[in-house]
Amino acid sequence: MLNLKFIQDNPDVVIEKLKKKNFDATAIVESITELYRKKNNLQTQADQAKAEMNKISKEIGILFRGGKRAEADAAKTRTSELKENIKQYDQQFSEIEGKVNELLVLLPNLPHESVPAGKGADDNEVVKSGGEMPQMEATALPHWELAAKYNLIDFELGVKLTGAGFPVYRGKGARLQRALINFFLAEATKAGYEEVQPPLMVNEASGFGTGQLPDKEGQMYHVGIDNLYLIPTAEVPVTNIYRDVILEAKDLPYKNTAYSACFRREAGSYGKDVRGLNRLHQFDKVEIVQVAHPDKSYEILEQMVAHVEGLVQKLELPYRILRLCGGDMSFTSALTYDFEVYSAAQGKWLEVSSVSNFEAFQANRLKLRFREDGSKKPQIAHTLNGSALALPRIVAALLENNQASEGIRIPKVLVPYTGFEMI
């Protein structure tokens, strides 16, 4: 959530910056500033009423002692009128605050100055690439055919049990999943992240805190009877660990990692891009989250990007890193880097990670603050997170890129976790 004072002091800046996200904030910003202009006028009237009431209250006793009963009674009547007026002012203040908050949550985060302009994925900027592109035979199979050939993933059984987008992993397919999870968690732990195992459902306050609500409620699975939401990513419960918390600056950054199943409705997804593991309603992911000092958050963002890059390098996958343009960024992000790996048999790049700095946007919603040594006034922290990594498309690329006549080769770094070198 954007800082209200910043909007009031810089309405034109907010409107101009959000144009980069293809978001027209004019009406919302003008409504917020007009509501606060109205509130300021009411505040002036309320202050005048309180001052008059205080003055009259002091005079009433003097009038009674001077025998001026009629004047004292009139003063008491005026005091009652002023009290009622002040009560009405307070009610109007509350109504204005409610309207402002309703508008405030509709504004996306402001993009960082380095974010390129653009409307969608085609306008993202490739900042780095690495790894060797595999040379595939003409007979190379896509991962969904390899999964069936080697009995690794049963998509049809998933449809029977739940529906499309809920695959069943079997045998060495299930072991590969577990190996990747353990590898990602081990690497995060070595990098100083504390592992947590969060709930898979969150309440409305948690969804609001990280910006999924009210922006993405249509993409989340809702357990209506209990008013809980299945998490779209471990980012939501892990970041909310710090909701309504004041931290000490000397202890920053806080670093957490978590494995979880993730649930996304993916409403509107269809066609060839959703085949196999390309787009699922339930999938596994390891997340990394940091709570940082505002002065260090962009340095930490680069460290997190380097961590994810190290993972795809160790998995021997060809990759590229993209800086997302304004039109392809999330509602909450100030700057996002996406990682894509190349899927040889499909002949295309697959997104496997997003690493983002949200600056103070989430922390403002979370009331997540920190205090500098010797300072009494807490400040808003910065939050960051990244997929490290999401499994489905990593598995798709590993199966496709490492296929050979004798089977599917497992990258060396995973062998201690799988217990086998070939499928």
The 8 nearest C-alpha neighbors of each residue, nearest first, counted from 0:
[[1, 360, 364, 363, 104, 361, 2, 108],
 [0, 2, 360, 3, 108, 103, 363, 106],
 [1, 3, 5, 4, 6, 0, 363, 360],
 [2, 4, 6, 5, 1, 7, 103, 0],
 [3, 5, 7, 6, 2, 8, 9, 1],
 [4, 6, 8, 2, 3, 7, 9, 1],
 [7, 5, 10, 9, 3, 4, 8, 2],
 [6, 8, 4, 5, 9, 10, 32, 3],
 [7, 9, 5, 6, 4, 10, 3, 11],
 [10, 8, 6, 12, 11, 5, 7, 13],
 [11, 9, 6, 13, 12, 7, 8, 14],
 [10, 12, 14, 13, 9, 15, 6, 25],
 [13, 11, 15, 9, 10, 14, 16, 6],
 [14, 12, 10, 16, 11, 15, 17, 9],
 [13, 15, 11, 24, 17, 12, 16, 25],
 [14, 16, 12, 18, 13, 17, 11, 19],
 [17, 15, 13, 18, 14, 19, 12, 109],
 [16, 18, 19, 20, 22, 14, 15, 109],
 [17, 19, 21, 22, 20, 15, 16, 23],
 [20, 18, 325, 17, 21, 116, 16, 326],
 [19, 21, 325, 326, 17, 18, 22, 328],
 [22, 20, 18, 19, 326, 17, 23, 118],
 [21, 23, 18, 20, 17, 24, 19, 107],
 [22, 24, 25, 18, 21, 17, 14, 26],
 [25, 23, 14, 27, 26, 28, 22, 17],
 [26, 24, 28, 27, 23, 14, 29, 30],
 [25, 27, 29, 28, 24, 30, 23, 31],
 [28, 26, 30, 24, 29, 25, 31, 102],
 [27, 29, 31, 25, 30, 26, 24, 32],
 [28, 30, 32, 26, 31, 27, 25, 33],
 [31, 29, 33, 27, 28, 32, 26, 34],
 [32, 30, 28, 34, 33, 29, 99, 27],
 [31, 33, 35, 29, 34, 30, 7, 36],
 [34, 32, 36, 30, 35, 31, 29, 37],
 [35, 33, 37, 31, 36, 32, 30, 38],
 [36, 34, 38, 32, 37, 33, 39, 31],
 [35, 37, 33, 39, 38, 34, 32, 40],
 [38, 36, 34, 40, 35, 39, 33, 41],
 [37, 39, 35, 41, 36, 40, 42, 34],
 [38, 40, 42, 36, 41, 37, 35, 43],
 [41, 39, 37, 43, 42, 38, 36, 44],
 [40, 42, 38, 44, 43, 39, 45, 37],
 [43, 41, 39, 45, 40, 44, 38, 46],
 [42, 44, 46, 40, 41, 45, 47, 39],
 [45, 43, 41, 47, 42, 46, 48, 40],
 [46, 44, 42, 48, 47, 43, 85, 41],
 [47, 45, 49, 43, 48, 44, 42, 50],
 [46, 48, 44, 50, 45, 49, 51, 43],
 [47, 49, 45, 51, 46, 50, 81, 52],
 [50, 48, 52, 46, 51, 47, 53, 45],
 [49, 51, 47, 53, 52, 48, 46, 54],
 [50, 52, 54, 48, 49, 53, 47, 55],
 [53, 51, 49, 55, 54, 50, 78, 56],
 [52, 54, 56, 50, 51, 55, 49, 57],
 [53, 55, 51, 57, 52, 56, 50, 58],
 [54, 56, 58, 52, 57, 53, 51, 59],
 [57, 55, 53, 59, 58, 54, 52, 78],
 [56, 58, 55, 54, 59, 53, 60, 61],
 [57, 59, 55, 61, 56, 60, 62, 54],
 [60, 58, 62, 71, 56, 61, 57, 55],
 [61, 59, 63, 62, 58, 64, 57, 56],
 [60, 62, 64, 58, 59, 63, 65, 57],
 [63, 61, 65, 67, 59, 71, 60, 64],
 [64, 62, 66, 60, 65, 61, 68, 67],
 [65, 63, 61, 66, 62, 60, 67, 68],
 [64, 66, 62, 63, 67, 61, 68, 60],
 [65, 67, 63, 64, 68, 62, 69, 61],
 [68, 66, 62, 65, 70, 63, 69, 71],
 [67, 69, 71, 70, 66, 63, 72, 62],
 [70, 68, 72, 71, 67, 73, 74, 66],
 [69, 71, 73, 72, 68, 67, 74, 62],
 [72, 70, 68, 74, 59, 69, 62, 73],
 [73, 71, 75, 69, 74, 70, 68, 76],
 [74, 72, 70, 76, 75, 71, 69, 77],
 [73, 75, 71, 77, 72, 76, 70, 78],
 [76, 74, 78, 72, 77, 73, 71, 79],
 [77, 75, 73, 79, 78, 74, 72, 80],
 [76, 78, 74, 80, 75, 79, 81, 73],
 [79, 77, 75, 81, 76, 80, 52, 82],
 [78, 80, 82, 76, 77, 81, 83, 75],
 [81, 79, 77, 83, 78, 82, 84, 76],
 [80, 82, 84, 78, 83, 79, 48, 85],
 [83, 81, 79, 85, 84, 80, 78, 86],
 [82, 84, 86, 80, 81, 85, 87, 79],
 [83, 85, 81, 87, 86, 82, 88, 80],
 [86, 84, 88, 82, 87, 83, 45, 81],
 [87, 85, 83, 89, 84, 88, 82, 90],
 [86, 88, 90, 84, 85, 89, 91, 83],
 [87, 89, 85, 91, 90, 86, 92, 84],
 [90, 88, 92, 86, 87, 91, 85, 93],
 [89, 91, 87, 93, 92, 88, 94, 86],
 [90, 92, 94, 88, 93, 89, 95, 87],
 [93, 91, 89, 95, 90, 94, 88, 96],
 [92, 94, 96, 90, 91, 95, 97, 89],
 [95, 93, 91, 97, 96, 92, 90, 98],
 [94, 96, 98, 92, 97, 93, 99, 91],
 [97, 95, 99, 93, 94, 98, 100, 92],
 [96, 98, 94, 100, 95, 99, 93, 101],
 [97, 99, 101, 95, 100, 96, 94, 102],
 [100, 98, 96, 102, 101, 97, 31, 103],
 [101, 99, 103, 97, 102, 98, 96, 104],
 [102, 100, 98, 99, 103, 104, 97, 105],
 [103, 101, 99, 100, 105, 104, 27, 98],
 [102, 104, 100, 105, 101, 106, 99, 0],
 [105, 103, 106, 102, 101, 0, 100, 213],
 [106, 104, 103, 102, 107, 101, 214, 27],
 [105, 107, 104, 103, 108, 24, 102, 0],
 [108, 106, 330, 331, 109, 105, 0, 17],
 [107, 109, 331, 332, 333, 360, 330, 110],
 [108, 110, 333, 17, 16, 107, 111, 13],
 [111, 109, 333, 334, 114, 108, 112, 16],
 [110, 112, 333, 113, 114, 334, 109, 16],
 [111, 113, 114, 110, 115, 16, 334, 333],
 [112, 114, 111, 115, 334, 110, 322, 324],
 [115, 113, 112, 111, 324, 325, 110, 334],
 [116, 114, 324, 113, 325, 117, 323, 124],
 [115, 117, 324, 325, 19, 114, 118, 326],
 [118, 116, 122, 324, 326, 325, 119, 115],
 [117, 119, 326, 327, 122, 325, 21, 324],
 [118, 120, 327, 326, 121, 122, 117, 324],
 [119, 121, 122, 123, 327, 118, 323, 324],
 [122, 120, 119, 123, 118, 117, 124, 324],
 [121, 123, 117, 120, 119, 324, 124, 118],
 [124, 122, 323, 324, 120, 121, 322, 321],
 [123, 125, 322, 321, 126, 122, 323, 324],
 [126, 124, 321, 320, 127, 322, 123, 319],
 [127, 125, 321, 320, 124, 322, 128, 319],
 [128, 126, 320, 319, 125, 129, 321, 318],
 [127, 129, 319, 318, 320, 126, 130, 125],
 [130, 128, 318, 317, 319, 131, 127, 312],
 [129, 131, 317, 316, 318, 132, 315, 312],
 [132, 130, 317, 133, 129, 316, 315, 318],
 [131, 133, 317, 130, 134, 341, 343, 316],
 [134, 132, 135, 400, 131, 343, 317, 401],
 [133, 135, 132, 136, 343, 400, 131, 137],
 [136, 134, 133, 139, 137, 343, 344, 400],
 [137, 135, 138, 139, 134, 403, 344, 140],
 [136, 138, 139, 135, 140, 344, 134, 343],
 [137, 139, 136, 140, 135, 344, 141, 404],
 [140, 138, 136, 137, 344, 135, 141, 402],
 [139, 141, 344, 144, 145, 138, 142, 399],
 [142, 140, 344, 143, 144, 399, 345, 145],
 [141, 143, 145, 395, 144, 399, 146, 398],
 [142, 144, 146, 275, 145, 141, 147, 276],
 [145, 143, 147, 146, 142, 141, 140, 148],
 [144, 146, 142, 148, 147, 143, 149, 140],
 [145, 147, 151, 143, 152, 144, 149, 148],
 [146, 148, 150, 144, 145, 149, 143, 151],
 [149, 147, 145, 146, 150, 144, 151, 143],
 [148, 150, 146, 151, 147, 145, 422, 152],
 [151, 149, 147, 146, 148, 152, 169, 153],
 [150, 152, 172, 146, 169, 149, 168, 171],
 [153, 151, 168, 146, 167, 169, 150, 172],
 [154, 152, 167, 156, 155, 166, 168, 157],
 [153, 155, 166, 157, 156, 152, 167, 158],
 [156, 154, 158, 157, 153, 159, 166, 163],
 [157, 155, 159, 158, 153, 154, 160, 167],
 [156, 158, 166, 165, 160, 154, 155, 167],
 [162, 159, 157, 163, 155, 161, 156, 160],
 [160, 158, 156, 157, 161, 162, 155, 163],
 [159, 161, 157, 158, 156, 162, 165, 155],
 [162, 160, 158, 159, 157, 165, 163, 156],
 [163, 158, 161, 157, 165, 159, 164, 160],
 [162, 164, 158, 165, 157, 161, 154, 166],
 [163, 165, 279, 280, 166, 162, 281, 278],
 [164, 166, 157, 163, 281, 162, 280, 161],
 [167, 165, 157, 154, 153, 164, 168, 152],
 [166, 168, 153, 157, 152, 154, 169, 156],
 [169, 167, 152, 173, 172, 151, 153, 166],
 [170, 168, 173, 151, 172, 152, 171, 167],
 [169, 171, 172, 173, 151, 174, 168, 150],
 [170, 172, 174, 173, 175, 151, 169, 422],
 [173, 171, 151, 175, 169, 170, 168, 174],
 [172, 174, 168, 169, 176, 171, 175, 170],
 [173, 175, 171, 177, 176, 172, 178, 417],
 [176, 174, 178, 172, 173, 177, 171, 417],
 [177, 175, 173, 179, 174, 178, 180, 172],
 [176, 178, 174, 180, 175, 179, 181, 173],
 [179, 177, 416, 175, 181, 417, 176, 180],
 [178, 180, 182, 176, 181, 177, 183, 175],
 [181, 179, 177, 183, 182, 178, 184, 176],
 [180, 182, 184, 178, 179, 183, 185, 177],
 [181, 183, 179, 185, 180, 184, 178, 186],
 [182, 184, 186, 180, 185, 181, 179, 187],
 [185, 183, 187, 181, 186, 182, 188, 180],
 [184, 186, 188, 182, 187, 183, 181, 189],
 [185, 187, 189, 183, 188, 184, 182, 190],
 [188, 186, 190, 184, 189, 185, 192, 183],
 [187, 189, 192, 185, 191, 190, 186, 184],
 [188, 190, 186, 187, 191, 185, 192, 184],
 [191, 189, 187, 188, 192, 186, 306, 185],
 [192, 190, 188, 189, 193, 187, 254, 255],
 [191, 193, 254, 255, 188, 187, 256, 190],
 [194, 192, 255, 256, 254, 188, 191, 195],
 [195, 193, 256, 257, 255, 192, 196, 188],
 [196, 194, 257, 197, 256, 193, 255, 237],
 [195, 197, 257, 258, 194, 198, 259, 256],
 [196, 198, 195, 236, 199, 237, 233, 257],
 [199, 197, 200, 236, 196, 201, 230, 259],
 [198, 200, 230, 229, 197, 201, 259, 260],
 [201, 199, 229, 228, 198, 230, 227, 202],
 [202, 200, 228, 227, 205, 229, 230, 236],
 [201, 203, 227, 205, 204, 228, 206, 226],
 [202, 204, 206, 205, 207, 201, 227, 212],
 [203, 205, 207, 206, 202, 208, 201, 212],
 [206, 204, 208, 207, 203, 202, 239, 201],
 [207, 205, 203, 211, 212, 204, 208, 209],
 [206, 208, 212, 210, 204, 205, 209, 211],
 [207, 209, 365, 205, 364, 206, 210, 204],
 [208, 210, 361, 207, 206, 211, 235, 205],
 [211, 209, 207, 212, 208, 331, 206, 361],
 [210, 212, 215, 206, 214, 207, 209, 213],
 [213, 211, 207, 214, 206, 210, 215, 216],
 [212, 214, 216, 215, 211, 207, 210, 104],
 [215, 213, 212, 211, 216, 210, 330, 105],
 [216, 214, 211, 217, 218, 212, 213, 219],
 [215, 217, 219, 218, 212, 213, 214, 211],
 [218, 216, 215, 219, 264, 266, 220, 214],
 [219, 217, 264, 215, 216, 263, 265, 266],
 [220, 218, 216, 263, 217, 264, 221, 228],
 [219, 221, 229, 228, 264, 222, 263, 218],
 [220, 222, 228, 223, 227, 219, 229, 226],
 [223, 221, 227, 226, 224, 225, 228, 220],
 [224, 222, 226, 225, 221, 227, 228, 220],
 [223, 225, 226, 222, 227, 221, 228, 202],
 [226, 224, 223, 227, 222, 221, 202, 228],
 [227, 225, 223, 222, 224, 221, 202, 228],
 [226, 228, 202, 222, 225, 201, 221, 200],
 [227, 229, 221, 200, 201, 220, 222, 230],
 [230, 228, 200, 220, 199, 262, 221, 231],
 [229, 231, 232, 200, 199, 261, 262, 228],
 [232, 230, 262, 261, 263, 229, 219, 233],
 [233, 231, 261, 234, 230, 235, 259, 262],
 [234, 232, 235, 236, 259, 237, 286, 257],
 [233, 235, 232, 237, 238, 236, 286, 288],
 [234, 236, 233, 238, 237, 209, 232, 239],
 [237, 235, 239, 238, 233, 234, 197, 240],
 [238, 236, 234, 240, 239, 235, 233, 197],
 [239, 237, 240, 235, 236, 234, 241, 288],
 [240, 238, 242, 241, 236, 237, 205, 235],
 [239, 241, 238, 237, 242, 236, 244, 243],
 [240, 242, 239, 244, 238, 367, 243, 365],
 [241, 243, 365, 239, 244, 367, 240, 366],
 [244, 242, 366, 367, 365, 241, 245, 368],
 [245, 243, 367, 241, 242, 368, 246, 366],
 [244, 246, 368, 369, 367, 370, 247, 243],
 [247, 245, 369, 368, 370, 244, 248, 250],
 [246, 248, 370, 369, 249, 250, 371, 245],
 [247, 249, 371, 250, 251, 370, 369, 246],
 [248, 250, 247, 251, 371, 372, 252, 246],
 [251, 249, 248, 247, 252, 253, 246, 369],
 [252, 250, 253, 248, 249, 291, 292, 290],
 [251, 253, 291, 290, 254, 250, 289, 292],
 [252, 254, 290, 251, 289, 255, 291, 250],
 [255, 253, 289, 192, 288, 193, 252, 290],
 [256, 254, 193, 192, 288, 194, 287, 289],
 [255, 257, 287, 194, 286, 192, 193, 288],
 [258, 256, 195, 286, 285, 194, 196, 259],
 [257, 259, 285, 284, 286, 196, 180, 233],
 [260, 258, 284, 283, 233, 261, 257, 285],
 [259, 261, 283, 282, 284, 281, 262, 258],
 [262, 260, 231, 232, 282, 281, 230, 283],
 [263, 261, 281, 231, 280, 230, 229, 260],
 [264, 262, 280, 265, 231, 219, 218, 281],
 [263, 265, 218, 266, 280, 219, 220, 262],
 [266, 264, 263, 268, 218, 267, 280, 279],
 [267, 265, 264, 268, 218, 217, 263, 269],
 [266, 268, 265, 269, 264, 218, 270, 273],
 [269, 267, 266, 265, 273, 270, 278, 272],
 [268, 270, 273, 267, 271, 272, 274, 266],
 [269, 271, 272, 273, 268, 274, 267, 278],
 [270, 272, 273, 274, 269, 277, 275, 268],
 [273, 271, 270, 274, 277, 269, 278, 268],
 [274, 272, 278, 277, 271, 270, 269, 275],
 [275, 273, 271, 272, 277, 276, 278, 270],
 [274, 276, 143, 277, 273, 142, 278, 154],
 [277, 275, 391, 278, 392, 274, 279, 395],
 [276, 278, 273, 275, 274, 392, 272, 279],
 [279, 277, 273, 276, 274, 164, 280, 272],
 [278, 280, 164, 281, 276, 282, 165, 277],
 [279, 281, 263, 164, 262, 264, 165, 265],
 [282, 280, 262, 279, 261, 165, 263, 164],
 [281, 283, 261, 260, 279, 391, 284, 280],
 [284, 282, 260, 390, 259, 261, 389, 285],
 [283, 285, 389, 390, 388, 258, 259, 286],
 [286, 284, 258, 388, 387, 257, 386, 389],
 [287, 285, 386, 257, 387, 256, 385, 233],
 [286, 288, 256, 385, 384, 255, 387, 386],
 [289, 287, 384, 255, 383, 254, 256, 286],
 [288, 290, 254, 383, 253, 382, 291, 384],
 [289, 291, 382, 253, 252, 381, 383, 380],
 [292, 290, 252, 381, 296, 251, 289, 380],
 [291, 293, 295, 294, 380, 381, 296, 251],
 [294, 292, 296, 295, 381, 380, 291, 358],
 [293, 295, 292, 296, 297, 291, 298, 381],
 [296, 294, 298, 292, 293, 297, 299, 291],
 [295, 297, 299, 293, 298, 291, 294, 300],
 [298, 296, 300, 299, 295, 301, 356, 294],
 [297, 299, 301, 295, 300, 296, 302, 294],
 [300, 298, 302, 296, 297, 301, 295, 303],
 [299, 301, 297, 303, 302, 298, 296, 304],
 [300, 302, 304, 298, 299, 303, 305, 297],
 [303, 301, 299, 305, 300, 304, 306, 298],
 [302, 304, 306, 300, 305, 301, 299, 307],
 [303, 305, 301, 307, 306, 302, 308, 300],
 [306, 304, 308, 302, 303, 307, 309, 301],
 [307, 305, 303, 309, 304, 308, 302, 310],
 [308, 306, 310, 304, 309, 305, 387, 303],
 [309, 307, 305, 310, 311, 306, 304, 312],
 [310, 308, 312, 306, 307, 311, 305, 313],
 [309, 311, 307, 313, 308, 312, 314, 306],
 [312, 310, 314, 308, 313, 309, 316, 315],
 [311, 313, 315, 309, 314, 310, 316, 308],
 [314, 312, 310, 315, 311, 309, 412, 316],
 [313, 315, 311, 312, 316, 410, 310, 412],
 [316, 314, 312, 313, 311, 130, 317, 410],
 [315, 317, 314, 311, 130, 318, 312, 340],
 [318, 316, 130, 131, 340, 341, 132, 129],
 [319, 317, 340, 129, 339, 128, 316, 341],
 [318, 320, 128, 339, 127, 338, 129, 321],
 [321, 319, 338, 127, 337, 126, 125, 128],
 [322, 320, 125, 337, 124, 336, 126, 323],
 [321, 323, 336, 124, 123, 335, 125, 337],
 [324, 322, 123, 335, 321, 327, 328, 336],
 [323, 325, 115, 123, 117, 116, 327, 326],
 [324, 326, 20, 19, 116, 328, 327, 117],
 [325, 327, 118, 20, 119, 117, 324, 328],
 [328, 326, 119, 324, 325, 120, 323, 118],
 [329, 327, 325, 326, 323, 324, 332, 330],
 [328, 330, 331, 332, 327, 107, 335, 333],
 [329, 331, 107, 332, 108, 328, 210, 214],
 [332, 330, 108, 329, 107, 357, 210, 360],
 [333, 331, 357, 329, 334, 330, 108, 356],
 [332, 334, 110, 111, 357, 356, 109, 108],
 [335, 333, 356, 332, 355, 111, 110, 114],
 [336, 334, 355, 354, 323, 322, 337, 353],
 [335, 337, 322, 354, 321, 353, 323, 355],
 [338, 336, 353, 321, 352, 320, 354, 335],
 [339, 337, 320, 352, 351, 350, 319, 353],
 [340, 338, 350, 349, 319, 318, 351, 348],
 [341, 339, 318, 349, 348, 317, 316, 342],
 [340, 342, 348, 317, 347, 343, 318, 349],
 [343, 341, 396, 347, 345, 346, 344, 348],
 [342, 344, 346, 345, 400, 341, 399, 133],
 [345, 343, 141, 346, 399, 139, 140, 342],
 [344, 346, 343, 342, 347, 141, 399, 140],
 [347, 345, 343, 344, 342, 348, 341, 141],
 [348, 346, 342, 345, 341, 349, 343, 344],
 [347, 349, 341, 340, 339, 342, 350, 346],
 [348, 350, 339, 340, 341, 351, 392, 347],
 [349, 351, 339, 338, 352, 340, 348, 337],
 [352, 350, 339, 389, 338, 392, 349, 393],
 [353, 351, 386, 338, 337, 350, 388, 389],
 [352, 354, 337, 385, 336, 386, 338, 355],
 [355, 353, 385, 336, 335, 384, 337, 304],
 [356, 354, 335, 383, 384, 334, 332, 385],
 [355, 357, 383, 358, 334, 333, 332, 382],
 [356, 358, 332, 333, 382, 360, 383, 331],
 [357, 359, 381, 356, 360, 382, 333, 293],
 [360, 358, 381, 362, 363, 361, 380, 357],
 [361, 359, 0, 363, 362, 357, 358, 1],
 [362, 360, 209, 364, 363, 359, 365, 208],
 [361, 363, 365, 367, 359, 364, 360, 366],
 [364, 362, 366, 361, 360, 365, 359, 0],
 [365, 363, 208, 361, 362, 366, 0, 360],
 [364, 366, 242, 362, 208, 367, 363, 243],
 [367, 365, 243, 363, 364, 362, 242, 368],
 [368, 366, 362, 365, 244, 242, 243, 241],
 [367, 369, 379, 245, 380, 378, 377, 366],
 [370, 368, 246, 245, 247, 377, 378, 248],
 [369, 371, 377, 247, 248, 378, 246, 374],
 [370, 372, 248, 374, 373, 247, 369, 377],
 [373, 371, 374, 370, 248, 247, 249, 375],
 [372, 374, 371, 375, 370, 376, 247, 248],
 [375, 373, 371, 372, 376, 370, 377, 378],
 [374, 376, 377, 373, 370, 371, 372, 378],
 [375, 377, 374, 370, 378, 371, 369, 373],
 [378, 376, 370, 369, 368, 375, 379, 245],
 [379, 377, 368, 369, 370, 380, 376, 371],
 [378, 380, 368, 367, 359, 362, 369, 363],
 [381, 379, 368, 292, 359, 362, 293, 291],
 [382, 380, 358, 359, 291, 293, 290, 292],
 [383, 381, 290, 357, 289, 358, 291, 356],
 [384, 382, 356, 289, 355, 288, 357, 290],
 [385, 383, 288, 287, 355, 354, 289, 234],
 [384, 386, 354, 287, 353, 286, 387, 355],
 [387, 385, 388, 286, 352, 353, 389, 285],
 [388, 386, 285, 286, 307, 385, 287, 389],
 [387, 389, 386, 285, 284, 352, 390, 351],
 [390, 388, 284, 351, 386, 283, 391, 285],
 [389, 391, 393, 283, 284, 392, 394, 388],
 [392, 390, 394, 276, 393, 395, 389, 282],
 [391, 393, 395, 394, 390, 277, 396, 351],
 [392, 394, 390, 396, 395, 391, 397, 351],
 [395, 393, 397, 391, 392, 396, 390, 398],
 [396, 394, 392, 142, 398, 393, 397, 399],
 [395, 397, 342, 399, 393, 394, 398, 400],
 [398, 396, 394, 400, 395, 399, 401, 393],
 [399, 397, 395, 396, 401, 400, 142, 394],
 [398, 400, 396, 142, 397, 402, 401, 344],
 [401, 399, 397, 343, 396, 398, 402, 133],
 [402, 400, 408, 407, 398, 399, 397, 403],
 [401, 403, 407, 399, 400, 406, 398, 408],
 [404, 402, 406, 405, 407, 401, 408, 139],
 [403, 405, 406, 402, 407, 139, 136, 138],
 [404, 406, 403, 407, 402, 421, 422, 408],
 [407, 405, 403, 422, 404, 402, 421, 408],
 [406, 408, 402, 422, 401, 421, 403, 398],
 [407, 409, 421, 401, 420, 410, 402, 406],
 [408, 410, 420, 421, 411, 407, 414, 413],
 [411, 409, 412, 413, 314, 408, 414, 315],
 [412, 410, 414, 413, 409, 420, 314, 415],
 [411, 413, 410, 414, 313, 314, 415, 416],
 [414, 412, 416, 411, 410, 415, 417, 178],
 [413, 415, 417, 416, 411, 418, 419, 420],
 [416, 414, 418, 413, 417, 412, 419, 411],
 [415, 417, 178, 414, 413, 418, 182, 181],
 [418, 416, 414, 178, 419, 415, 175, 413],
 [417, 419, 414, 415, 416, 420, 413, 174],
 [420, 418, 417, 414, 421, 409, 422, 415],
 [419, 421, 409, 414, 408, 418, 422, 411],
 [422, 420, 408, 407, 409, 419, 406, 405],
 [421, 407, 406, 408, 420, 171, 149, 409]]
